[in-house]
Amino acid sequence: MKKGDPVVRITKLRDTINRHRYAYHVLDRQNISDEALDSLKKELFDLEAEYPDLVTPDSPTQRVGGKALDEFKKIQHAGRMYSLNDAFSETDIEAWLTRIKNFSGILPEEFYCDLKMDGLAIELVYKNGVLVTASTRGDGTTGEDVTENIKTVDAIPLRLTADENPIPDELVLRGEVFLAKEELKRINKELVTDNKEPYANPRNLAAGTLRQLDPKIAASRKLRFYAYGIWGEDATHNERYRTRSAEYAALKAWGVPVNPFGEISNGVAAVHVFQDKVEKMRESLPYEIDGIVVSVNDNAAYAQLGYVGKAPRGAIAYKFSPLEATTVVNTIKVQVGRTGVLTPVAHLRPVILHGVTITHATLHNADEIERLGLKIGDTVIVSRAGDVIPKIKAVVMDLRTGKEIDFIMPVVCPADGAPVIRDGVAYRCSNKQCGAVLERSLKHFVSRNAFNIEGLGPKIINKLLEEGMVADAADIFTLSEGDVAALPQFGELSAKNIVCEAASKKTISLSKFLYALGIMHVGEETARAVTRHYRAELMDVKTPTDVAAFLQGKQLEDLQAVPDIGPVVAESLYAWFHDSRSMRLIGRLTKARVSITPELGIPEGGILKGKSFVITGTLFALSRDEAKEKIRALGGTTSESVSKKTSYVVAGAEAGSKREAAEKLGVRILSEVEFLALIS
């Protein structure tokens, strides 16, 4: 065979295979049998094996990945990959539109509605029409490079199809990788045959497949893909694609599959009709969905609405109503929290809700059990509100047999046998050094708003405790790489990362340090209140011992004089710094070279000096955290609860009990507009 012959044949084979891929995944039409298509792929594979210099990156044969990777690299996204806020009812949708109108003064009338796939968000980057990288959402700004695994997904074109709609030199599109229900059954059947644990739902399997270091495993599982948008935030993007529906049309023309059920809805009534229609056909779909996505169709308007927190204002996930099922409460066990609070948890006969196996549901406290009239052995109605949080809604009294058992809160701590005391609606372990309290206090200590030691997650902390390598928070800073590397499933690199991260976080601001200690009733706002009140006196504090010495020098009445601190909080703070066990921890933290920096950004004066604020409801111009920072920057203080000492309650949309408390106490209530005027 002459060289020219295989070139022509290979080119035609690629074009034919790609044309059938487009018909199947984009047009939802199968023109030839799977066996016939496999035969074409086999011929192409054999020819490329014979003429390896003719292999190109976008050839269909390259979907079966190469050698296994050692690890996933990181990829910086072109722009942040946002998540969506949720709505669960028509009322929620109306509230969303009201927020849009309050923010922009305009009430949109045209929306693009798409199915909300229960899969894994992916960003694809094409250059000159050829796929170059694929990455997971990750933290929204940086994801994992899963390009080799994505190449195995037949639905994703390796080269885009050019038409009258020109392809940009660099195109960034986003979509959802998912798995069909039948494919989940097939794979789970194989896993069970091999005595392996099956996956609970297609989403978990899709995510697990994309995170396989060996692309051949991904190739063996028939992942699917639907795109849901083209990334772009500039005027050129909005000029090229004036609407969300225009983006979908362009994607489809280029050979990128989009969900065929997506459509334009004119008016909010049409949105509800679409959601209802989709929910009714939900079970008949070959894949899992958990709602619809409603977007303002006009891209310019969408861009002007911007973002609030981690979500765009111009789109929302309209979830289906919570799914419910009945099951039996096998037993109720008590777990001990970080501060020693005992929480009853129902252990359920396993029940599947929307593809997820539910075996536990928190009961919050003894009062909740009494409200439900719940007994061990009861048949209950359990739901997943928003498909996320398992909750027992009610007891099916008619199914009682008389063998059900009353539940009684324990009088001794299940973790260490110490006496249990009643504290309001809560039950609490009286032993401050309870093992369960230690575990949770360590997790709190390393959390983002405390010492922010990244990588030291709950599983690692539990392993360190199991192995007896940490007795208190100070031990975190004294771990060596060898200590951690010796643990099962830990390598030298991971050990080095953990130790270096802990060492880099030894310096901390005073308010974060006080919060990190996990003192009962001392949250972030209380810690800031103490720091603010004693700012001048604490400027020279450098070590944990300095902090303890200063606070030990304060009488109980001194602490009660701190703004926004009541008697209960003052007593808790006073007791902690006069406890011998606490002081041993302080000494060990100082010995571990933890250092305290002067609190920055806390002004001595300002237009809000002496004013205390409570923020409730949803703000639109800025987030709650941003509002609090504005208040503090102007000399004011913030609190989480309303009292007679509160100067203002800032009430955003959907403000609840805090607004009612303000009305009862006669505290002045500010709208968001009034608040913005005040701080400006």
Secondary structure as UniProt FT lines:
FT   HELIX           4..25
FT   HELIX           34..50
FT   HELIX           52..54
FT   TURN            57..58
FT   HELIX           60..63
FT   STRAND          74..76
FT   STRAND          86..87
FT   HELIX           90..104
FT   STRAND          110..117
FT   STRAND          120..127
FT   TURN            128..129
FT   STRAND          130..136
FT   TURN            138..139
FT   STRAND          142..145
FT   HELIX           147..150
FT   TURN            151..152
FT   TURN            154..155
FT   STRAND          170..180
FT   HELIX           181..193
FT   TURN            194..195
FT   HELIX           202..210
FT   HELIX           215..219
FT   STRAND          223..230
FT   HELIX           235..240
FT   HELIX           244..253
FT   TURN            254..255
FT   TURN            260..261
FT   STRAND          263..266
FT   HELIX           268..281
FT   HELIX           282..284
FT   STRAND          289..296
FT   HELIX           299..305
FT   STRAND          307..308
FT   TURN            309..310
FT   STRAND          311..312
FT   TURN            313..314
FT   STRAND          315..319
FT   STRAND          323..336
FT   TURN            338..339
FT   STRAND          341..353
FT   TURN            354..355
FT   STRAND          356..362
FT   HELIX           366..372
FT   STRAND          379..385
FT   TURN            386..388
FT   STRAND          389..395
FT   HELIX           397..399
FT   TURN            414..416
FT   STRAND          419..423
FT   TURN            424..425
FT   STRAND          426..429
FT   TURN            432..433
FT   HELIX           435..445
FT   TURN            448..451
FT   TURN            454..455
FT   HELIX           458..466
FT   TURN            467..468
FT   HELIX           473..478
FT   HELIX           481..485
FT   TURN            488..489
FT   HELIX           492..504
FT   STRAND          507..509
FT   HELIX           510..516
FT   TURN            517..518
FT   TURN            520..521
FT   HELIX           524..533
FT   TURN            534..540
FT   HELIX           544..552
FT   HELIX           556..560
FT   TURN            563..564
FT   HELIX           567..576
FT   TURN            577..578
FT   HELIX           580..591
FT   TURN            592..593
FT   STRAND          595..597
FT   TURN            607..610
FT   STRAND          612..616
FT   HELIX           624..633
FT   TURN            634..635
FT   STRAND          637..639
FT   TURN            644..645
FT   STRAND          648..651
FT   HELIX           657..665
FT   STRAND          668..670
FT   HELIX           672..679
//
